[in-house]
Structure formats: structure tokens, C-alpha cells
Amino acid sequence: MNLKHNIFKTMKRIGVLIVLCMMLSPVWMYAQDEMMKGDPDARQQIEAARIALITNRLGLTPEQAERFWPIYREFNTKRGEISMEFRQKRQEFDATDNDPKRQQEMVDAGLQFKQRELDLERDYSGKLLRVISAQQFMNLRNAEKEFQRMILNQLQQRQMMQQRRDNLRNQNQQLRQRKNEN
């Protein structure tokens, strides 16, 4: 009985970890969406910055860039579709549902989505390696992570600036109220 309980707890923890990993992978997409709310040209600016950073970090020649970007965009689109499907599945899942069957279904779904992502990456890595070197491919992962960090930092800075503006607005409002009361 105790062994079954421990296995169940371990499976539950693994499921939570898988869900967390799946949740964090599209963080940069969320950050981009957040940044685009205030600026209609933000999507183009973000895409241009991403292209510039990745092209620079990989040291793509013009010929490589011409062949690389269509493949990479297609890969990103398909990766985004998989992430979107998982987000929808996760939204349908009730986190307070203690039914082991439902929890297992969510763990299995997370594993299936991860496998689909892996299969997609395996397929597109082959296509990309026909255009860029293995070293450039390894640099691609680092460049993607660097770009995600940049986007998240920008988002955090914007949120902090908004909080400061809100705090100043509230302080000014309180000062005006005090002045009017006197």
C-alpha cells in the first residue's frame, strides 16, 4: 500500500513538473503579446530584433539567411501551434480535481505534447543542419534563450515603470485630496 502511495505521489510530482515545463516554454510568446498591447508596430519591431539577434549570433551569411529564415519561421509556427494546443488542454483541466484518472490524463497529455515538440525539433534540426553548421545550430539555442531573456527583461521593466506611474498618480491624488480638505 505504501509503495503504491509513493509511486502515485512521484507520478503526481512528475506531472506537475511536466506541466510547469510546458507552461514556461511559451513564456516569451506571452511577453511578446504583453508588449504588443500598447504599440501596434511592436510585433514587427520584436520580429526584426529577433531576426537581427539570431542572424548576428549565428553569423549567418546572406545565402544562409535566405534559406534559414523560411525553415525557422515554419518551425516556430508549428512549435507555437503545439504550445497553443497544450495551453488549451491545460485550461480545460481543473487543477483542484483530485481524481487520479484525470490527473494521469493531464500527465499523459503533457508527455504527448513534449514528445510532439521533440519530434518536431528532430525533424526541423535535420532541415536546418542542411543550411547551417552544427556549431551555428548549437548557437541558435543560446540565441533563442538570450532573446527570451531580453523580452522578459523588457516586459519586467515596462511593468515596473507602469507601477511607478500608478504609484505617483495615487500619491498625487492623495496630496490633492489632502490639499482640498485643508
C-alpha positions in Angstrom: 0.0 0.0 0.0 2.8 2.4 1.0 4.7 1.7 -2.2 1.6 2.4 -4.4 1.1 5.7 -2.5 4.7 6.7 -3.1 4.5 5.8 -6.8 1.3 7.9 -7.1 3.0 10.8 -5.3 6.0 10.6 -7.6 3.8 10.4 -10.7 1.9 13.4 -9.5 5.2 15.4 -9.0 6.4 14.4 -12.4 3.1 15.5 -13.9 3.4 18.9 -12.1 7.0 19.3 -13.4 5.9 18.4 -17.0 3.0 20.9 -16.8 5.4 23.6 -15.4 7.9 23.0 -18.2 5.1 23.2 -20.8 3.9 26.4 -19.1 7.3 28.1 -19.2 8.2 27.3 -22.8 5.7 29.7 -24.3 6.6 32.5 -21.8 8.3 34.5 -24.4 5.2 34.4 -26.6 3.2 35.8 -23.7 5.8 38.5 -23.1 5.6 39.5 -26.8 1.8 39.6 -26.6 2.0 41.8 -23.5 4.5 44.2 -25.1 2.4 44.5 -28.2 -0.7 45.7 -26.4 0.4 49.3 -26.3 2.2 49.5 -29.7 0.7 48.3 -33.0 4.2 48.1 -34.6 5.6 46.2 -31.6 5.2 42.8 -33.4 7.3 43.9 -36.3 9.9 45.5 -34.0 10.1 42.4 -31.9 10.4 40.2 -35.0 13.1 42.5 -36.5 15.0 42.4 -33.2 14.8 38.6 -33.1 16.0 38.3 -36.7 18.9 40.7 -36.1 20.0 39.0 -32.9 19.8 35.4 -34.2 21.4 36.4 -37.5 24.2 38.1 -35.6 24.8 35.3 -33.1 24.8 32.6 -35.7 26.9 34.6 -38.1 24.6 33.8 -41.0 25.9 34.6 -44.4 23.3 36.3 -46.7 22.9 32.9 -48.6 22.4 31.0 -45.3 19.9 33.6 -44.0 17.9 33.4 -47.2 17.5 29.6 -46.8 17.4 29.6 -42.9 14.6 32.0 -42.1 11.7 30.3 -44.0 12.6 27.0 -42.4 13.0 28.6 -38.9 9.7 30.5 -39.2 7.8 27.4 -40.3 9.4 25.5 -37.3 8.4 28.3 -34.9 4.9 28.4 -36.2 4.4 24.7 -35.7 6.0 24.9 -32.3 3.6 27.7 -31.4 0.7 25.6 -32.5 1.7 22.7 -30.3 2.1 25.1 -27.3 -1.3 26.6 -28.0 -2.9 23.2 -28.1 -1.4 22.3 -24.7 -2.4 25.6 -23.2 -6.0 24.9 -24.3 -5.8 21.4 -22.8 -4.4 22.8 -19.6 -7.2 25.4 -19.4 -9.7 22.7 -19.6 -8.1 20.8 -16.8 -9.3 21.6 -13.3 -6.3 21.8 -11.0 -8.4 21.2 -8.0 -9.7 17.9 -9.4 -8.3 15.2 -7.2 -9.4 12.3 -9.4 -6.3 10.3 -10.1 -7.5 9.3 -13.6 -7.9 13.0 -14.6 -4.5 13.8 -13.2 -2.9 10.9 -15.0 -4.6 12.1 -18.2 -3.0 15.5 -17.8 0.4 13.9 -17.1 0.0 11.8 -20.2 -1.1 14.8 -22.3 1.9 16.8 -21.1 4.2 13.9 -22.2 2.5 13.6 -25.5 2.9 17.3 -26.2 6.5 17.2 -25.2 7.1 14.2 -27.5 5.4 16.1 -30.4 7.7 19.1 -29.7 10.7 16.7 -29.6 9.7 15.1 -32.9 9.2 18.5 -34.5 12.6 19.7 -33.3 14.2 16.5 -34.6 12.6 16.9 -38.0 13.5 20.6 -38.3 17.0 20.2 -36.9 17.7 18.0 -39.9 16.3 20.6 -42.3 18.3 23.4 -40.5 21.5 21.4 -40.5 21.4 21.3 -44.3 21.6 25.1 -44.2 23.7 25.9 -41.2 26.6 24.2 -39.4 26.2 22.2 -36.2 28.0 25.0 -34.3 25.6 27.5 -35.7 22.7 25.2 -34.7 24.0 25.0 -31.1 24.4 28.8 -31.1 20.8 29.0 -32.2 19.5 27.6 -28.9 21.6 30.1 -27.0 20.4 33.0 -29.1 16.8 32.0 -28.6 17.3 31.9 -24.8 19.1 35.2 -24.9 16.2 36.8 -26.9 13.7 35.4 -24.5 15.6 36.9 -21.6 15.7 40.2 -23.4 12.0 40.1 -24.0 11.2 39.2 -20.4 13.5 41.9 -19.1 11.8 44.4 -21.3 8.4 43.3 -20.0 9.5 43.5 -16.4 10.9 47.0 -17.0 7.7 48.1 -18.5 5.7 46.7 -15.7 7.9 48.4 -13.1 7.5 51.7 -15.0 3.8 51.3 -15.0 3.7 50.5 -11.3 5.8 53.7 -10.7 3.4 55.7 -12.8 0.5 54.3 -10.9 2.1 54.9 -7.5 2.9 58.5 -8.5 -0.6 59.0 -9.7 -2.0 57.7 -6.4 0.3 59.9 -4.4 -0.6 63.0 -6.4 -4.3 62.1 -5.9 -3.8 61.8 -2.2 -1.9 65.1 -2.0 -4.7 66.8 -3.9 -7.3 65.3 -1.6 -5.4 66.5 1.5 -5.0 70.0 0.0 -8.7 70.2 -0.8 -9.6 69.0 2.8 -7.5 71.8 4.3 
